Amino acid sequence: MTYLAAPARYDAIPYRRVGRSGLVLPAISLGLWHNFGDSTPIDVQRKLLRTAFDLGINHFDLANNYGPPYGSAEINFGRLLREDFKAYRDELIISSKAGWDMWPGPYGQGGGSRKYVLASLDQSLKRLGVDYVDIFYSHRFDPHTPLEETASALAQAVQQGKALYIGISSYSAGKTREIAALLREWKVPLLIHQPAYNLFNRWIEKDLLSATEDLGAGVIAFTPLAQGLLTDKYLSGIPADARINRPGGGSLKQEHLSDANVERARALNKIAQRRGQSLAQLALTWTLRDPRVSSALIGASRPEQIIDNVAALAHAPLSAEELAEIDKYAVEGGVNLWEKPSTDFA
């Protein structure tokens, strides 16, 4: 059956300006890091994308190595784009990234070399079946490649019409400022930074948010739910269908589910319940409390999760008293898998 998007899809969700650019993003975007590889039935993927778009989520975030296996999320999304969303292409923001290992040999091991970045982009466009992506990211800082080389490759992607905007992910504040300056030499602005950010991983508050604000760049926070830790899924133990037990779920580690983290999640859940929210909704409300955060990037395995997450946007802002109470439990939880590149190391 031909898919017809909900007529009122843009009434359900607010859109936020991305820095000082002309682009807006939905306050909640859908990431395809997990649940869009070949281990997830295509009909499930279709339901997730349709649910998101019908709620006004028009930004779908991918990367070359999303799956499993690597590349399969882009292939599957490309299929659904052709079958369901072709008529809506100009309404969509589609992003991809290059930075982590992708194919055998020295040129496919990731990083920021011109060879790897531009070859990866061409491969992504082929898998997606599109002429361009809306946002193309350097997925991580590469200390082994001159930043000038990475910046020139990203700028070339824009000049060739293969990307409309450029972003970076997991860069330190200092390197963010450096690459923004290099991109300006090519008259290509840095649009957006995509860092890991959540109640148990607050590293961007030190100096990255101020850097992006100075540069006029936006921020889209990934893992705002700490890969499920900031939901009700693990409050009473590890369920059998948890990500940690599924193919490609190794990014959620046993140590992330430490007794201390779970206890803090339970305390935060009590605050959420007093507000009439789920823990996930509270985590999203908190992540989006700062106007410098353009969007929160969620993942989902069921349509109901997307619906619940979007409902967070209807709740009242957090009061000063609530924020102070949350701060007692919103402390470093050892969940930042991307700490090395964000501190200028491989």
Helices and strands as residue ranges (DSSP letters): G 9-11, E 15-17, E 24-26, E 28-31, H 42-54, E 59-61, H 72-80, I 81-85, G 86-91, E 93-98, G 106-108, H 114-128, E 133-138, H 147-159, E 163-169, H 173-185, E 190-194, H 204-215, E 218-222, G 226-228, G 243-245, G 254-257, H 259-274, H 279-287, E 293-298, H 303-311, G 312-314, H 320-327, H 339-342
